[in-house]
Structure formats: structure tokens, C-alpha cells
Amino acid sequence: MLSDSARIFVQGGHGGDGCLSFRREAHVPKGGPDGGDGGRGGAVELVCDDALRDLRSFGRRVHYKAPRGRHGEGALKKGADGDDLVVSVPPGTQVTTLDGVVHDLVVPGQRVRVARPGSGGRGNARFASPTRQAPRFAEKGLAGEEGWISIRLKLLADVGLIGLPNAGKSSLLSVITSARPKVADYPFTTLEPVLGTIDGEDRQLVLADIPGLIEGASDGKGLGHEFLAHVERCRLLVHVLDLAPLDGGDPVANHATIEAEIAAYDERLAKLPRVLVLSKSDLVSDADADAAVAAWRDRLDPGHDAPREAWEDAPATVPIVVVSSATRAGVDELRRVLLRIVPWQDAPVHAPGSAATPLVEHRTYRPTARRDWKVESRGRDGFAVVGPGIERLFGRHDIDNDEALEYLESRLRRMGVIEALHDAGFEPGDDVEIAGVAFDLDPEAT
């Protein structure tokens, strides 16, 4: 079974702690601080690997945790950084990261970071100053980013076979390629997309048999979005239409149903080039098949009465090919048509009449520093200072250490927290909760 979706838990490595150390040398007051910084943790990255074909490996393992960084040591020795954890995914993988950004991995070697590492803490040597010559505190390392992310595979196929259930798509794929999909005389025999290839003299095409769509598929009916997602990356669609449906259905209505679902799911798909394949020609007479071709040609391109050699090369016309998977009639003609009209990979597909938009230079934008904390008034319960910046700051220090606590208060003052408390109405004696810890602050202290 093709595994095309997964949900995994990723966790960046924890940063190493800074070291609290003093060197022991003669004539050096208190030895002098020489605690080294902790190393950063490892990140979790996804990399596109063309050796993989689906997401089956994620069914056996769902937790991915990067190694942590080493702690700092004396003699100003910095802890080693944790190795990044690289997870391979097949081409065509779409991942939604923890911050909600969607990334497409389609080129082998393409990478995306899905869990950032925790930074290492600074050793006590970093806090030495003329007024603090022997700091007896160091920072702790921070935890890495963690959470559940969703991964989805959208097949990288050149051509997608679409049509109602039992229209003959699987049979057609089995005779035009070497693929061996399940073929039976009842609807929904194909429960997962099947790939096959066509080899030409100068190119190779990948065909995907998209399991039968039904009315309402764009709204999730049947297998809905699970299958329509695999059509998104195709560059041409082959609409397979049964010449004589066994259920007595109207081919015109069947064609309109599928086209409407494709357009409802994604307007871009409605603009892709088409090839109309009238299948199961062995069940109708030659005269009926020719009449069907003429009717469909007038319907898809009214007034077009040129000979076949002319309309096959006309870019604005939908080629129509009559095939029979049982007798292989028309199969070679369909193969030639696909090899000729499927757009090349390096020629982007645009809507008719639209101009190609050149790719802009890749740029990285870094946001400016901003206040990521706020002061909340809690009535009689005092005030609270909350925010990720404050939580990271307090997570780095041991609040039971008097020197560390003094340093934290100076940092709060420089960050503007004390001033913000004043503006909120704080007075000496009021309770203040910072990062979940209650404090007795004296804003007037220097």
C-alpha cells in the first residue's frame, strides 16, 4: 500500500549548560572565572531523497529527537554542538512546520529545518566585569523546539489519469506501461495511486493512475482529497471516458462531473492541458466510435473540421484518442501523443495567453527585535509578566542563586520590565509573578 501521509513528533536537541569554574593559579584573585559555554543542540531537518518512494518508514518510527549539546568545561572549554538529525523523505513531500509554514521538497538534496535546536548556556567567564570579577553563576542550556508536524506526499507524475470509477484507467495503464495495477469488473478496484513510465527516444514520462473520482470528491466524498492531491503536480491530465458505460450512464454527464470536481478542487488544474481517451472501443462498433470522436471534437473545439494530422498538432485543441485495452488498439497512438505534447519539466505550464513570470532572486528577511513579553494586571493578585522572551531568560538561570537573581533583576531593568510595571500601576509590596515564579521586587532599588 502506498503511504502518502504521516504525522511525526520532532524535537530539537537541548543546549548544553554553561560551566561554573575558576582556574587555580598563583597570584590570580580567586583563581579567575574560566567556565566555558555549553554547545547548542542538534536540529531536526528533512531532506529530499530520490531513493525513497513513499512515507512508509514513518509508520515504524514517529519520534525524532536530535542529540543534545555537551556542557561547557573549565579552562574556557566550549561544549561540543549536537549533531543535526537528518530525516530522508521522498520527492514530492509537502511538510507543514511547527510555525505553520508549508514547504515542498521536490528536488533531491533540498532541505528544510522542522525543529530548531536549543542554544547553549554561557559559562561564568562570560559574566566577568570590572564590578563582577568572580561571578558564581552560569547559564543553563535551553530546550530545543518540539511538536507534531504533518507530512504529505504528492506524487511527482507528468501525466495523471482521471475519470469515474471503472472507466478503464487501470487497464489502460497496464497496457501503455509496465505497471500492474489491480484490474477487475467492479468500481473502486484501485485504492491507491499507481505509477507507470513511458520511454521515448529522448524523454521518459511518469503516469499516475488516480483512483476513481466521484461527484463531490472535491468536498471530500469518497476518497476525495486523498487522491486529488496527487493530481496537483501533474503537467497534463488524461481524461479516460467509457464509450459505453455498463451502468447506462451518459458519457457527456460523466465527463462534466469529473471536470467540475477538478476545477472545484483547484482552478489551476482546470487549466492544465488535456487528452481525452475514449476507452473500451472493443465494446462498440467502429461507426459508433467514429461518431463519438466527431461529437466530442465538436463539443471540445466547435467548428474544428480539419483532418486528424492537423488537429493533433493544434495547441488549443484537446487531442482525442480511441483505445481498447483488450485489443491494444490506439495504445501506440496515445503513447506518441503523450510523448509529444506533455510540457517539458523546464518549461513551466501557464494558462493560455498568460506570460511566463520570471523567478525572483531568493531573499531572506529577518525581523527586527521586538518586545515579546507583556505585563498583565491581576487585580488583588498583583501583576504578572508573561512572554516567551521572559520564560527563556528565567529558564537559563538558577533563581536560588543570589548572584544569578541579582543579574536577572538587572536584565529586567534593561529590558524595560520594571518601567512597564510602573506604568501598569505597580507599587512596592505588590505581588509579581514572572515566568510562573512569585517575586518581591523593589523597583526603587538601584
N, C-alpha and C positions, 0 to 999 in steps of 0.2 A: 504494500500500500504506500502511495506517495504521502509523505508527511510534509505538509506545506504551512504549518503554523506551530508555534511553541511559545511558552511563557517561562522565562527563566529568572532566577534570582542572582543578581550580580553585586559584588561588594569589593570596593577598593581596599587596598591594604592599609592597615593602621600605621601611622607615623611613629617613629622611634622617639623615646624620651630623651630630652637633653640631660647631660651629666652634671652632677654637683660634685666638684672635685677641686682640690688645692694642691699645687705642686709643693714638694718638700725640698727647699733649697736654703742654704745658709744666707743670712742677711736679706732675705725676702720676707717682708712683713706678712705673717700668717700664711706664708707659702705662695700666696698669689693664686687667683682662680684660674683653672685650666680645664674646666669641663667642656667637652665637645658637643656639637649639635647632634641630634638624632637624625637618622635618614628618613626620607619620605617613603611612604608605602608604594606598592605597585598599583598600576591602573589596570582596568579590565577593558580590552579592546576586541572588537570584531574585525576580522579580515576576510576579504573575499577570496575564496579558494576554488579554482575551476576544477579541482579534483573531486569536489562534492556535488551531489545532485539534489539532495533534499535535506530536511531538518530532522531526519530520523535519530541522529545521535543525541538530540536534546530530549528524547523520550527516556533515555537511560540515565541522564545526568541533568539536573536542573539548577544546582547550586554552583556558582563560580566565584571563588574568593581569591583575590590576589595576595601574594605574600606581604608581610609587614616589613617595615624598615627596622634596621638594627638601632639599638640605643647608642647614644654617644658615650665616649670613654674619656678618661683623664688624658693629660698631655695633649689636649686640644684635638683628640682623635674623633673625627666625624663618623657616625654610624653609616653603614652601607645602605644604599637605597634598595627597596624591594623590587624584584623583577616584575615587569608587566606581565599580566596573564593574557595571552592572545588566543582567542577562540575563532576557529575557522567556520565560515558559513558559505553556502553555495552562491554562485552568481544569480542575481535576481532577488536577493534578500532585501526586505524592507524592515527596518527596525525603528521603533519609537523609543527614544531615550527617556531617562528619568525626568528630564526637564520638558518633555513633550515634543521635542524636535524629531521630525521624521527624516531618516537617511536611507538612500537607496544605494546598495552595494552591487554594482553591475560589472565593474572592471576588476580583473584579477589583481590582487595586491592592494586594492582600496581598503582603507581602514577608517574606523570610527570609534572614538572612546565613549564607552557607555557607563563607566563608573570611575570618577576621579579619585586619585589617591589621597590619603591623609598626609598632611605636612608634618615634618619632624619638629620636635621642640628644640629650643635654643638652650645651650649649656650655660652654666653660670658665668663663664668667661665673657659672654656677650652682654652681660648686665653690669660689668665693671665700669665705674665712672669716678671722677675726682671726689665725689661725695659718697660713693658707694664702692669702696675699694675691695671689699671682701663679701660679695653677695652670696648669701647662703640659700639661694633658691634657683631653680631651673624650670624650664617649661616642659610640660608633658606633650607627647605627640597627639595629634588629632585622629579621630576615626575617619576612615575613607567613606566615600559616598556609597550608599547601598539602596537596593529596592528591586522590585519586579519590573521587568521590561517585556514587551511583546515583540515577537519576531514573526514575519510572514514572508513566504516565498511566492513570488510571481514569476512564472516560467518565462525564460528568455527564448521565445519562439518567434520565428519570422512570420509564420502563417498560422492562423487559428481556424479550425473547422468548427463552424457554428451551425445550429439547426435544432429542430424539435427532436425529442426522443424517437429513436428508431427510424431516423431519416436516412441512415446508411453511412454515417460518418466513420464508424469503426471499421466497417467493411472496406470503405474507400482507403483509409489509412493503411490497412493491411496489404492492399494490392499496389499502392503507389510508393510505399516504403517497405522496410523490412520489419517494421513493428508488428507485434502480435497482440493486439487488444482483444478483449473478450467480445465475441460476436454471437448474438442469439436473436430469436424471433420474438422478443418481448421488449417493452420500453425499459429505459434506465439500466441497460446491461453494463454501461460504463459508469463506474462510481468514482473514478479519479482521472485526471488528465493523463493522456498517454502521448509520448513523443516519438517521432519518427523523422528520418532525414531523407532528403532527395539530393543526389550528387549530380552536378553538371560538369561541363568541361572546365569552367573557371570559377565555380562557386558551389557552395553547399547550403541548402535550406533546411531549417528545422520546422517541422509541422507539429502542431499540438491538437489532439482530438479533445475538444472541450465537451465534457458530458452534457447530455441533452438539456436544453433550457426550456422553461415553460412560461406561460403567461404569469406575470408577477414576479419573475426571477429578480428583477432589479430592486424589488422590495423585500427580497429575502425568501420568497416562496421556493419550494423545492430545495435545491442545494444552493440557490441564489448566488449571493456574493462570493461563496467559496469558489465557484467556477468562473464567474465573470471577472474576478480579479486576475485570472491567468490570461485573459484576453488583452489586458491593458498594455502589455509590452509588444504585442504583435504589430507588424508593419503592413499586413494585408489580411483580410478576412475572406475565407471561402464559405459561402452560404450554401449548405447542402440541402436540397429540396427534393422531396419524394415526388416523382412524377404521378404516381397513383397510390396515394395513402390507403393502407388496408382498412383504416377506420372510416373511410369515405370522406375525410376532411377536404377542405378547399385549399389547394396549394397557394393560391393568392393570399388567403387569410393567414395561412401558416407563415408565409414569408413576411407579411406585415407584422405579425405578432413578435417574431424574433427581432426584426429591425427596430421595432418600438422599444423592446426591452434593452437592446444595446444602446440606443440613444438615451433612454431614461437613466441608464447607469452612468454613462459618461459621454458627453457631447463630442469629445474628441474621437471616440471610437466610431461614431456615426460618420465621420469624415474620412475614415481610412479607405484605401482602395478596396474594391470588392471583386470577387469572381463568383458567378452563380453556377453551381453544379446541379444539373438535373439528374438525379440518381435513379437506379433501378430501371434503366431503359429496356432491359430484357423482359420486363413485365408488360410493356405496351408495344404497339406496332410502330414501325418506322414512320408511318404517316402521322401518327399521333405525336411522336417525339418531335418531328419537324414542325408540326403545328404549334407545339408548346414552345419551341425555340423562337419561332416567329412572333408569337404572342408576347413572350417575355422581352424580346428585343424591342418591340414597340412600346411595351409598358415601361421599361427602364430607360429607353432612349427614343422617344416618339419621333417618327419621321425618318429614322435612320434605315435606309434601304440599300446600303452599299453591300457588295459581296463580302464574304467572310474574311478574305485576305485583307480587306481594308479595315473592317471594324475591329479586328483583333489588335491592330496597331494604334487605334484611336485612343488617346489617353483619357478622354471624357466618357468613354463607353465602358459598361460593365461587361467583360467577356462572359459568354455563356457556353458551357461545355456539357455535353450529354455523355454520361458514363454508365457503365454497368460493372459492378464489382464481380459479378458472377462470370461474365464473359470477358472482362477486362477491356471492353470497348470504350474508347475515349480516354483511357488512363494515360497513354503516352502523350496525347494531345494536352491533357491537363498538366502533365509534368512540364512540357515545353512552355506552356503559357505562364506557369508559376516562375520558372527559371528566368523568363524574360521580363516580367512586369513587377516582380517584388522589388521594392526600392532597396538600393544598396545600403549597408549599415552606415557608411559615412555620408549619406545623403539624407538629411533629416526630412521627415514627412511633414508637409504643411498642407493646410486646407487649400483647395483650388482657388487660385487667384491671389493668395496671400504671399507676401515677400518673406524670404528667409531672414530671420533675425540673428545677427552675429552674436556669438557668445562674448560676454563682457569679461574683463580681466577679474580673476578671483581676488577678493579683498577680505581682510579680516578686520572687524570692528570691535574694539574693546571699550566697554562702558566706562565712564568716568566714575570716580569714587562717589558713593552716595551713602547717606545715613540709612543703615539697615536695622535700626532699633527705634523704639518709641517709649515714652513714659505714659503709663496708664494710672488714672486716679481710681482708687477702690473705696472711696468714702471713708468710713471709720477704720477700715483695714489698712489705710495708708496708701502707698504708691507701689507700683511695680514697673521695672524696666525690662522690656522683653525685646527679643530680636535675635537673629542668627549671629550677628557680629558680637553681641554681648555674650551669648552662650559659648561661642568659640573662645573668647577671651578668658572666661572663667573656667572653661574646660581645660585650659593649658596650665592652670596654677593650683597649687595646694592651698586652700583658704585657711588651713590650720597653721600655716607657716606665717609668722608675724611679718617677716620681710616681704614675702610674696603678697600678703594682704596690703601692706603699705604701697607696694608697687602697683597693685590693682587700683587702689584709690587714686593714685597719681594719673594712671591711664584714663580712668573715668573722667577725671577733671579735664584732661587734654581732649578727650573725645566730645566734651560738651554735655556729658550726662548730668553733672552737678548743676550746671546752668539751666538745663531743661527741667530739672526737679524744682529749682527756684521758680521758674516761670509757671509751673503747674501748681504752685501753692505749697510746696514742701516747707516744713518748719522743723527745727531741731526737736527730736523726740518722736517724730512720726516714724512709723514702721515703713521700711523699704525692702521690697523683695526684688532681688536681682538674679536672674538665671535660676529661679527656684529656691534661692537661699535668702533668708531674712538677715538684714544688716542694720546696725546702728550707726548711721553716718552723721558726721558733724561737718556740714558744708562750710562752716566758717573757719575750719582748721586749714592751715597752710601746709 
